[in-house]
Amino acid sequence: MRSVLAALFFCFLGAPAFAQERPVVVELFTSQGCEPCPRANRMIERIEGEANVIALTYSVDVWDYLGWRDTFARPEFTRRQRAYAHAFRAPRIATPQFVFDGEITEAGAPPERIREVVSSLRAKGAPDIPAISFRHRVNDIVVRVGAGGHRGAPADVWLACFDPGPVYVSIHGGENDGVRVPHYN
C-alpha cells in the first residue's frame, strides 16, 4: 500500500522529529460517533510514546449520521481510509481501523495484536522508500523527495503535522452519548 503511504514527514508543533532507527507508522481511523473507537484511541495513547512508533489519528465522518458530528472529522481523512480500503480490496471501510506502514490493516484489533504487528514490522527492517530530506527554518519548510533506492510504483507524499494530545471531547449524541472521548496525534 506504499502508493498511499510513500513517506510521511512529521512535525511536533513546528519542530521536526525523526527516529534514529526504522519507525513504524500506525494510522488509526476513528470517529467520535463509533462506539468502540474510544478504546482504539486509548491504544494510540499507549503506543505513541514508544521509541520509533509514529502514531497518527484520522477522524472520519462516516458515523456522523447517527446524531453526532465528529468535531475533528475531515473529508480528506475519509478519502484516505477509502483509498486504503480500495488498495486492500476491502468491501467496505470499518472503524476503528488501524493501518501499519500502509501494508497491514486491522479493524478493531485488540492491544496485543497491535503490539504484535508493530514488533513484526520493526523486525522486518527499513522499507524501500525514496531518499527524503527535510529542512525547517522559521516560516519555511522544504521537503525534497528523490529517486533514491526506491523501485516501487509512483506514490503520494503526505506532510502530517499534529499536536501530541490528548484532547478530550464530551459527546452529546450518537452511540457515545455522554462519553468523554480522548484524541491523540
C-alpha positions as CSV (number, residue, x, y, z in Angstrom):
1,M,0.0,0.0,0.0
2,R,3.0,2.2,-0.4
3,S,1.2,4.1,-3.2
4,V,-0.8,5.8,-0.4
5,L,1.9,5.9,2.2
6,A,5.1,6.6,0.4
7,A,6.6,8.8,3.0
8,L,5.4,10.7,6.0
9,F,7.0,13.7,7.5
10,F,6.3,14.8,11.0
11,C,6.4,17.9,12.9
12,F,5.6,18.4,16.6
13,L,4.3,22.0,16.9
14,G,6.8,23.1,14.2
15,A,9.9,21.1,15.2
16,P,11.0,18.2,13.0
17,A,11.1,14.8,14.7
18,F,13.0,11.8,13.3
19,A,13.6,8.4,14.7
20,Q,17.2,7.0,14.8
21,E,16.0,3.6,13.7
22,R,13.3,2.4,11.4
23,P,10.0,4.0,12.5
24,V,6.7,2.1,12.3
25,V,3.8,4.3,11.2
26,V,0.5,3.4,12.9
27,E,-2.6,5.2,11.5
28,L,-5.9,5.0,13.3
29,F,-9.1,5.8,11.5
30,T,-11.6,6.7,14.2
31,S,-14.8,8.6,14.9
32,Q,-16.4,10.2,17.9
33,G,-19.7,8.5,16.9
34,C,-18.3,5.0,16.8
35,E,-18.9,3.0,20.0
36,P,-15.6,1.0,20.0
37,C,-13.5,3.9,18.8
38,P,-12.6,5.4,22.3
39,R,-10.9,2.2,23.2
40,A,-8.8,2.3,20.0
41,N,-8.0,6.0,20.7
42,R,-6.6,4.9,24.1
43,M,-4.4,2.3,22.4
44,I,-2.8,5.1,20.4
45,E,-2.1,6.7,23.8
46,R,-0.3,3.6,24.9
47,I,1.9,3.2,21.8
48,E,2.5,6.8,20.7
49,G,5.3,7.3,23.2
50,E,7.2,4.1,22.3
51,A,10.5,4.5,20.5
52,N,10.2,4.6,16.8
53,V,6.4,4.5,16.7
54,I,4.7,7.3,14.8
55,A,1.0,7.1,15.7
56,L,-1.4,9.2,13.8
57,T,-5.2,9.5,14.3
58,Y,-7.6,10.5,11.5
59,S,-11.2,11.2,12.4
60,V,-13.6,10.2,9.7
61,D,-17.2,11.4,9.1
62,V,-18.9,8.1,8.3
63,W,-20.7,7.9,11.6
64,D,-22.0,11.5,11.7
65,Y,-25.4,10.3,10.6
66,L,-26.0,8.7,14.0
67,G,-26.6,12.0,15.7
68,W,-23.2,13.4,16.5
69,R,-20.9,15.3,14.1
70,D,-17.3,14.4,14.8
71,T,-15.6,17.6,15.7
72,F,-12.2,16.5,14.2
73,A,-13.6,14.7,11.1
74,R,-12.4,15.8,7.7
75,P,-13.5,14.5,4.3
76,E,-9.9,14.0,3.2
77,F,-9.4,11.6,6.1
78,T,-12.4,9.6,5.0
79,R,-11.0,9.6,1.4
80,R,-7.7,8.4,2.7
81,Q,-9.4,5.5,4.5
82,R,-11.4,4.7,1.4
83,A,-8.2,4.7,-0.6
84,Y,-6.8,2.1,1.8
85,A,-10.0,0.0,1.5
86,H,-9.6,0.0,-2.3
87,A,-5.9,-0.9,-2.1
88,F,-6.6,-3.7,0.4
89,R,-9.5,-4.8,-1.7
90,A,-11.8,-4.5,1.3
91,P,-15.6,-4.5,0.5
92,R,-16.1,-1.6,2.9
93,I,-14.4,0.7,5.5
94,A,-14.6,-0.1,9.2
95,T,-13.9,1.9,12.3
96,P,-11.8,1.8,14.3
97,Q,-9.3,0.7,11.7
98,F,-5.5,0.5,12.2
99,V,-3.2,0.7,9.2
100,F,0.5,-0.2,9.8
101,D,3.1,1.2,7.4
102,G,0.5,1.3,4.8
103,E,0.9,-2.5,4.4
104,I,-1.3,-4.2,7.1
105,T,-4.8,-3.3,8.3
106,E,-6.6,-4.4,11.4
107,A,-10.2,-3.4,12.2
108,G,-10.9,-3.1,15.9
109,A,-7.8,-5.1,16.8
110,P,-7.1,-5.8,20.5
111,P,-4.0,-4.3,22.1
112,E,-1.9,-7.4,22.0
113,R,-2.5,-7.7,18.2
114,I,-1.4,-4.0,17.7
115,R,1.8,-4.7,19.6
116,E,2.4,-7.9,17.7
117,V,2.1,-6.1,14.3
118,V,4.4,-3.2,15.4
119,S,7.0,-5.7,16.7
120,S,6.9,-7.7,13.4
121,L,7.4,-4.6,11.3
122,R,10.3,-3.3,13.4
123,A,12.0,-6.7,12.9
124,K,11.4,-6.5,9.2
125,G,13.8,-3.7,8.7
126,A,13.6,-0.4,6.8
127,P,11.1,-0.1,4.0
128,D,12.2,0.7,0.4
129,I,11.3,4.4,0.2
130,P,12.7,7.2,-1.8
131,A,15.5,9.4,-0.5
132,I,14.0,12.1,1.6
133,S,15.4,15.4,3.0
134,F,13.6,17.8,5.4
135,R,14.7,21.3,6.2
136,H,12.9,23.6,8.6
137,R,13.5,27.3,9.2
138,V,11.2,29.9,10.6
139,N,8.3,30.3,8.2
140,D,9.9,27.9,5.7
141,I,9.6,24.1,5.4
142,V,11.3,22.4,2.4
143,V,10.8,18.7,1.7
144,R,12.6,17.0,-1.1
145,V,11.8,13.5,-2.3
146,G,14.2,12.0,-4.7
147,A,14.6,8.7,-6.6
148,G,17.0,7.2,-4.0
149,G,16.8,3.4,-4.0
150,H,13.0,3.3,-4.4
151,R,11.9,0.9,-7.2
152,G,8.2,0.8,-6.5
153,A,5.2,2.3,-8.1
154,P,4.5,6.1,-8.0
155,A,3.3,7.3,-4.7
156,D,1.7,10.1,-2.8
157,V,3.6,12.1,-0.2
158,W,1.8,13.4,2.8
159,L,3.0,16.0,5.2
160,A,1.5,15.3,8.6
161,C,1.6,17.9,11.3
162,F,-0.1,17.1,14.6
163,D,-0.3,18.0,18.3
164,P,0.5,15.1,20.5
165,G,-2.6,15.5,22.6
166,P,-4.5,14.4,24.5
167,V,-7.6,16.4,23.7
168,Y,-10.8,15.3,25.3
169,V,-14.3,15.8,23.7
170,S,-17.5,15.3,25.5
171,I,-20.0,13.6,23.2
172,H,-23.7,14.7,23.3
173,G,-25.3,12.3,20.8
174,G,-25.0,9.1,18.8
175,E,-23.5,5.8,20.1
176,N,-21.1,7.6,22.5
177,D,-23.6,10.0,24.1
178,G,-22.3,11.0,27.5
179,V,-18.8,9.7,26.9
180,R,-15.7,11.8,27.1
181,V,-13.5,10.7,24.2
182,P,-9.7,11.0,24.1
183,H,-7.9,12.1,20.9
184,Y,-4.2,11.7,20.4
185,N,-1.9,12.9,17.5
